[in-house]
Amino acid sequence: ADVLEVITVGTQPANSTSSSGAGTFVAAATVDQSGTITYKWQRQTANATTRWVDVSASLDTGITYANFTTATLAYSGLAGTTLNGYKYRCVLNTSKGAETKYTNGAATLTFGS
């Protein structure tokens, strides 16, 4: 029987504080076999009453997301504090069907210095 690959999260995404309105969240992961890791970023609103939602370019008013299927989620156009406390996580899979892994979901967005 095939042994499933195992994904290991090497670096959990860190909080991102931006005064310019642009920044990134970065996830680092490795896989123990030859599969290719796939990345999908999700976000949860500050009050955490909503479920995790897949990030798309125009998901939220007041911010633009990019590279949300890569290891580095980028954002720009953040113009104020309305998204303060939003949390981000990365969903990790592989091309060979490893068990899905999630980063810890603690990476928080803050506008300001």
N, C-alpha and C positions, 0 to 999 in steps of 0.2 A: 504494500500500500504506500501511496505517496505520503510523505510527511509534509504537513502544511508549513509554509514559510512563517517566520516570526518577525514582525516589525518591532523595532526598538526605538522609542522616542529618545533622541539624544539630547535635545534642548527643547524645553518648554518655551512657548512664546512669552515674551516679556511685555510688561505694560508699555504703552506708547503715549508720550506726552508731546504735543506739538503746539508751538506758538505760530509757526508759519502756515499751518493748515495742511501740511503733508507729512507723511511718515510711513513706517512699515511695521508689520508683525512678522516674525520669522520662526519657522518650525524646522527642526533638524531631526531626521530619522534615518535609520539604517535598516536593511533587511538581510537576513542571514543566508539567503540563496540568491538566485540570479534574476528574480522578478524585478520589475520596474515599479517604484513607488509612485502612487498617484496621490495628489493633494486636493482637498476641497475645503475651503474656508467657510465657516458658519459664524453667525453672530447672534447674540441674545441682548435684548434691551436691558437698561439699567435696573429696572425693578424686577427683572427676572420672572415676570409673570407670563412671558411668552416663551414658546419653545425655541430651540435653536433653528435658525433659518439660513439656508444656503445664501452666501453672498453673491450678488450680481452687481454690475457696474452702477446701476441707479437704484439700488435697493432702498437707500435711505435718503431723505431730503437733507441737503446741507453737507453732503460728502459724496465723493466719487471714488469707487473702488476699482482696482486693477490687479491683474496677476493673481486672481483668486483661485486658480487651479495650479498654482506653483507653491514652492516652499516659502515664498515671501509675498505676503499680502501687502499691497501698496494702497495708500489712500491719499487723496488730495482734495482741495476745495473746502476743507473744514473751516467754517467761518465763525464758530461760536461754541458755547458750552452745552447746546441742546443734546448732544450725543455723549456727554460725560457719563462714564460708568458703563457704557456699552462694553460687552465682553466678547472676545473672539477665541475660537478654537479651530484646529485643523483636524479634518477627518482623513485618516491615512489608510490606503488600501494598496494592494499590489496587483500586477497583471496576472499573478499566479494564484490569487485567491487566498491570501493570508487572512487571518482574523482581523477585522477592522479595529484600528486603534484610534483613540481620540487624545488630543492634547488636553491638558487639565481644565481648560476653559476659564483660566483666571486672568488672562491678559486683558487689561482694561485700557480704554481710550480716555484721554483727558485733553482738553484744549486749554492751553495756557503755558506759562513758562516753567 
